[in-house]
Amino acid sequence: MKTFDFDLFVIGGGSGGVRAARMAAQRGVRVALAESGGVAGLGGTCVNVGCIPKKLYSYAAHYAEAFEEARGFGWDLEAPRLDWGRLKANRAREITRLNGVYLQLLTDAGVQLFSEHAQLADAHTVQLGERSYSARHILIATGGTPSVPAVAGREHAITSNEIFDLEPFPARLLVVGGGYIACEFASIFNGLGAQVTQLYRGAQVLRGFDDEVRGFIAAEMGKAGVDLRLQTEVASIARTAAGLVVRLAGGDSATVDTVLYATGRVPNVRGMGLEAAGVAQGQDGAILVDAHYQSSVPSIYALGDVTARLQLTPVALGEAMALVDHLLGPAGGKAARDMSYDFVPTAVFTHPNIGTVGYTEAQAREKFGRITVYRSDFKPLKHTLSGSAERTLMKLLVDEASDRVVGLHMVGPDAGEVVQGFAVALKAGATKAVFDSTIGIHPTLAEEFVTMREPVREPAASAAV
């Protein structure tokens, strides 16, 4: 039997890679992990330039709203001022702490860490500079990377990787894109005090989300001050003494301090040696895998964003646990874990937030045929005194044949926190009758989900793609 240097070699120190390496090492097998960013790269996109810093900046932006709303509750405050440098420094310190936590988890589990770029030499060999190591199994978990189209002057634009450490603070920010990353940063920097313009070439932002949610959040962002321009494309970007001049396809132009391109992410596979190793790839280089995350090369596996399935940190974590059970068997006599992609909840940290789980209205009608729609659009109790014009949308989709709730959507404060709990109910197959028989907590926003009784008889208007 061939002897290998490692039983599992993981390439990529993001959420999925770290989880797989740590769990496998805890089973007593020999595990290595290569992360080209070193300790500072541990945690991947989510920890370093994604979920965590983005949510911290979202909290910061919400304070501006809170200061203003406090007047309606009797508080008189001096005009607040953002110390952008302090926010950046505090964020950086927290991210460094989290990098250290990930390092400690790997070290304690016995994983050998390499702070170098790794690539495949063959089906069982990983190349690290001049050195190579053999492994029974290789796992690729290198995540994704921002994609910027070939527009003239693209070198003057930044991506979400650079947005957190801008200097100076961008008084005028242009965001290009209509996905969740674009909408989140438009909301965040608008809240922090920038003059934000957002351009999207489509007819409505957040393609793939429920159409009514898309229209609702676009209106709320506009009310908050984001200048959202739909069906608009950038023709060129040029640097001048007045700032960056962005010329639009229709002939108009805008002068700004910073241009943020948030036009999607692609699998991070460049320089991996996938072609030489015979690993089959799909669109934008995504590694093609089967139900057990095995690539076209039996000894090579891949999970997380590099496979371009659901690009969510908790999904990568779930895939990692399922893969380790598949390769090594379940621990402690438990049943092997499996990753289900049904009813995966998610949130968008716009202002206000979006929380969603299950099918959109269009998807539910296509899959189940006859569905009943319940929805409520209202001003939250808080804003009866705050002076804010912000409204909340809550929506339930029910399969008429089974009475099962198959979609739940919310636009409003802390929507992600609210929807997480309801995701358990949808995953368990809760019916509308169960929702109706559940007592609400009063007064809360969440109680609306268990008190909606009157269905919407006509389907909501569909938004154009």
ABEGO torsion letter per residue (X at the ends): XBBBABABBBBEABAAAAAAAAAAAAAGBBBBBBBAAEAAABGEAAAAABAAAAAAAAAAAAAAAAAAAAAAAGBBBBBBBBBAAAAAAAAAAAAAAAAAAAAAAAAAAGBBBBBBBBBBABAABBBBEABBBBBABBBBBAEBBBBBBBBBGAAABBBAAAAAABOBBBABBBBBEABAAAAAAAAAAAAAGBBBBBBBABABBGBGBBAAAAAAAAAAAAAAGBBBBBGBBBABBBBBAAEBBBBBAAGBBBBBABBBBBAEBBBBABGAGAAAAGBBBBBGGBBBBBAAGBBABAABBBBEAAAGBBBBAAAAAAAAAAAAAAAAEBBGGBBBBBBBABGBBBBBBBOBBBBBBEBBAAAAAAAAGBBBBBBBBBBBAAAAAAGBABBBBBBBBBBAAAGBBABBBBBEBGAAAAAAAAAAAAAAGBBAAAAAABBBBOBBAAAAAAABABBBABBBBBBBX
